[in-house]
Every structure is written in structure tokens, then in C-alpha cells.
Amino acid sequence: MSGDSDWTRTSPSTGSPSDNEFLPDRPKYVCSLSPDLITKAREELQEKPEWRLRDVQALRDMVCKDYPSLGTCLDDAFLLRFLRARKFDYDRALQLLVNYYTCRRSWPEVFNNLKPSAIKPVLESGFVTVLPHRDPEGRHVVCIRPDRWTPSNYPITENIRAIYLTLEKLIQSEETQVNGIVILADYKGVSLSKASHFGPFVAKKVIGILQDGFPIRIKAVNIINEPRIFKGIFAIIKPFLKEKIANRFFLHGCDLNSLHQNIPPVILPEEYGGTSGKLDISAWNELLLASEEDFLHDFSQLVLPCDSSPHDMLVSGDADEKQRDDSLRGMKAQLYYCY
């Protein structure tokens, strides 16, 4: 728990030992943050090193008390991801953790058999990759190129699986947990027929995961080479984005100078007016594919029991869901209109 916060948080259990103290020993957490990042985490995330493990224990106690059947990993390093993503607000971190599992359970097409080798064709296509250099703020840049996807080869859910695994790999780094990430999406060549695959169901699911169901800080989304049709898509999606996230979208069109105001050319590949050489997807693909065993181990714990209570695991309120459903019904008509 971070000292002078603006919200009320549940206090860590004191006195009698909690039930989870009798579970097998867990890996001992060792902080890998540099002194500068420790300072940044303190200032931006309300993280105090002297209270860090106590905060983790508080979240662990809440999970064991309120969601004993969640089946989550309870290691310090794992729970710390959720605390950092919610600035050490215990209640919000707990809800994020529950949402993380809810999202996985509610979309089997994406989360069943989720491992790098299963999405190798997507990786080889270059649909998603991570640039080799971080930006000046220490953030990785995730590059997404929808034009690399051929719908007849595999469904859009395979692309989402690849993005999800990419985020899972990135969030293993404490540096990324503190600094967050930047997204660069190149919509060059995206046609109406391809855009129509991103329908209401997919849109709502993806938004739910990125906003409320994954412990990562998305600091900016840079859209480049977007066709006229994208403005229609974004106009429909924007109402369902939290204001903070919506304000982090930047539409650059074909203006590379505008892009360079957000992402410096020194870390960009030549394709985007940068000076770091041709875009190379092989290094990231090799890194992700080499992590197969890590994912098999981590995801083996992410199985919700069948008797989990749905009302305890809502990503958003019923009223919000109804609003999203009503508004998203018009997406396809809007696509044709904008096109």
C-alpha cells in the first residue's frame, strides 16, 4: 500500500496468519528495477519499496478470502503486475485480476491452446511485432500491420491471440510494468472487406481486455496510413473507450513528421521514415517462440472452475454493456457509409 493515496484501501491482514501462509513456498521476489525506475514507480504508481511485499500480501489475502476458487497464481511477481497496473489500489487491482481470468474464460476461440507455436503463421506474416529499441520513455513499441493478414488463411481471432501473447511476454518485464507500452498501428491497404471482420463482438471483447482485463499500461496508440474507413470505425469505438485511453489515440494519416513527434525516427524502421534499418520481425518471433515452455507453465494455472459465479466476475456494468451492444449494432452500416 502506498502511503498518502487519494482512495481508501483494504488493510493487509494482521494478527493470525492467513490461510495462504501454509501453502508451499513461492519464488522469492527480487526487484529488478533500476534506481530511476524505482523513483518513477513511487511517483507515478504510488509504489513504495518498503511496503511492496506487504501490498502484495494484502492482495493475496483478498484473493484467498473473496475468490478462493479463482485458481490464480499467487506469486509475488505475478500479483505485483496487477498492483502496478492499478497504482496499488487494492480493490481495483483485485477487480483487474478477476477480469483477467473472466476474459480468458469467456472467449475460448482466443484462449484455448494459447501458446506461441499455435500462432506461428501470424508471427511469420508480420502482423504483429515489437520494435527492437525502446522509446525515450523506456517503452516498447508494438507494431501492428493489419495489411499483412489474409482473411482466407485464418480467422481474425488468430491475430488477437498473437497480440495477446505479445503483451503477455512484454509484461513479464518489470521495466514494462512501470513504463508501459506504445502501439504503432499501420492501416495501409486495409479494405472494407477486411475491416468488416472487426465486428461488434470482436470490438467489444478486445476493448474489454485492453481496458479492464490485462495488467499493462498503454501510454499511446499511434495510427498511421489509416484509410477513410478508419475514421468511421474510430468514431464508433471511441464512446466505449475510457477518456484517458481515447485521449491517447493519435491519427497521423500519411504524415510521417506527425508520427515522429510521438515516436522518434531513431527507433523507427525505414518503412516509417526512421533510421534503424529495415523492419525486422525475426528477432521478436524467435524470442516469443523460445518462450513456449514459460507460457505452458504460466497458462496451466489460468483455468477457472466451472462453478465460478458469473456475477462476481463482471468486466463492466450491465448498463454499460447494453449501451455498447446498442451502439455497436450500427458498425457495419457505418463502415459502408464511410467507405
Protein Blocks (a to p, Z undefined) as FASTA:
>chain_A
ZZkdcbdcddddehjacfklmpccddddddfbdfklmmmmmmmnopafklmmmmmmmmmm
mmmmmmmmnopafbfklmmmmmmmnoopaklmmmmmmmmmmmmmmmmmlmgopafklmmm
mmmnomaccdfbdcfkopacddddfklpcfklpcfklmmmmmmmmmmmmmmpmklmmnop
addddfehiafklmmmmcfklmmmmmmmmmmmcccddfbdcdehiafklmmmmmmmmmmp
cfklmmmpccekjalklmmmmmcfklpcfknopanbpadfklmmmmmmmmmmmmmmmmmm
mcccfkbcfklmcfbdfklmmmmmmmmmmmmmmmmmmZZ
